[in-house]
Amino acid sequence: MTDRDRRLVPGLTGDDFEILDNGKVQTITSFDVQPRPLNAVVMLDTSGSMSAAPGVIALAVRAADELLTRLKSEDQGLVGSFNDKVTFLPSTGFTQNVDLLRNSSRQLPVGYPTRLYDALAQAIERLETTRGRRAIVVLTDGDDTASRLQGGEVAKRARTADVTIFGIGIVTDYFNGVVRVKSSPGRDLKNLCAETGGEMRLLKDSAEWGPEFAHLAEELHSQYAIGFSPQVLDRKVHKLDVRVKKPDLTARTRKSYVAAASGSAADRAR
């Protein structure tokens, strides 16, 4: 929950929100502001354009430290990279050891194509085994170029696993030996993040990268969880909309859910 200056807004109650399921207002059955353990995967693009721009990957790693060092004792994390391969470290899986995570981020390999969607899908698969909030933070300077999966399939998997994706888009400018090349992600990643209840920020100044990771860490630890009981369990995808009754405030939540009996009694909008 943020205001128009992207500042987090505490102190709201259930009466300040309205939930719509396929356009119909629902009765809020639960409202929770207590922090829950966070399971976070930080994915860094280490493809050719990132490695060709001098110092960019090192800057990205140091920026990611701003999130990793803000993980709390009950949280756990995993770091990963994507290029022609998808890599996750530490190899033993999620850990609460922040120093191990930071060291792991400095050992991620580089490559050439950009398997962004495959990387997100594999991160979602790993998050499915965890309990608590699930989030992926991905930093990239371009669009997918080599994945087997498409963005729509990744969105479907994120919806099923209740995973929120946040993107940090950056602009790289480098000489490839022939011409100067400028690279930045397009709208596909932005739309994917929005569908899962996250957002993508396009940053042009590397000085913004670290503060953006820090802001995301604060946001991930400051969320409202609002629940309702679906009136129809038809196993179909339902459009979900959360509105705030107070002016100039924005609730960022996933855009849809599957009304299946196998889910919890109250589907949550975060």
Buried (B, 14 or more C-beta within 10 A) or exposed (E): BBEEEEEEBEEBEBEBBBBBBBEEEBEBBBBBBEBBBBBBBBBBBBBBBBBBBEEBBEBBBBBBBBBBBBBEEEBBBBBBBBBBBBBBBBEEEBBBEBEBBBEBBBEBEBBBBBBBBBBBBBBBEBBBEBEBBBBBBBBBBBBBBBBEBEBEBBBBBBBBBBBBBBBBBBBBBBEEEEEEBEBBBEEBBBBBBBBBBBBBBBBEEBEBBBEBBBBBBEBBBBBBBBBBBBEEEEEEBBEBBBBBEEEEBBBBBBBBBBBEEEBEEBBBBB
